[in-house]
Amino acid sequence: MITLEQATTIAEQKAIELKLGFEIRHVISYDDIKHYKPNPYGLDITNCWIAYVDTKELVLDQSTYIAIDRNSGLVVAHGTTF
């Protein structure tokens, strides 16, 4: 089982690798997201940590995220949610 701290480290490394940004704003369990849940087409990310990347862009209601499987630690999705 991947901890919140481990998921944060994985997300930081992946964000730099994918050139999404350099800072992770916060990491939260998919179940704890109250609104605007990421919904990548064809993927089940309900068992993931969702890391929100600070992109330094001033776009309202847009979030860049990285989904990390809570069991394996693999990055299963990344993208933008509105």
N, C-alpha and C positions, 0 to 999 in steps of 0.2 A: 504494500500500500504506500502510495506516494504522499508525503506530508505537504502541507501548505508551503513550508520553507523550501522543500525540494522542488515543488512545482514553480515557485518563484525563480529559482536558479535556472531551471530548464527554460522557462519563458524568457529570461534575460538573454541567455545564450542564443535562443532561436530568433528573438527580435533583432539582434545584431546580425546574425547570419542572413536573415531575410531582408535586412535593411528596412525594417518596419519602424524602428526607433531605438532609443538607447535606455529608456527607463520604463519600468513596469509601474503603472499607477496603483493597481491593486489586483489581488487574486481572490477569487470567490468560487465556491462550489456552484455548479449549474443550478442545483436545487434551491439555492438561496437568492438567486437573481429574481427581483420583483417585477421588472419590466424590461422590454427590449432584449429578450433572450436571443443569443445567436442561434441561427437555424440554417446551418450549411446544407445545401441540397443533397439528399441521399445519405447523410451521415447521422448516426445516433451519438450525440455528445452529452447525453444525460448523466453519464458516469465520469464526467470530466471536471477538472479545475479549469476555470476560465480566467485567463490573465489579460488584463486590459493594458494596452501599450500607450504610453504618453507620446504622441506623435508631434506635439507642439503645433498642431494645425488648429486654426480657429474655425472649425466646421461645427455648427450646432447640431446636436443630437446624433453625432456619428462617433462610433467607437471602433477602434481596431483591437481585435482580440486574438488570442492564441488558446486553443483548447488542448489540454494535456490529460491523457487518460489517467485516472486515479489509481489504477492497478499497475499498469506497466510503465508509466512515465513517458510514453510516446506522445509526440505531438500529432494529433489526429486531424486537426483543422486549424486554419487561420483565415482571417478575413475582416470585413467591416460590417457592422450592424448599424442600422438607423433607428 
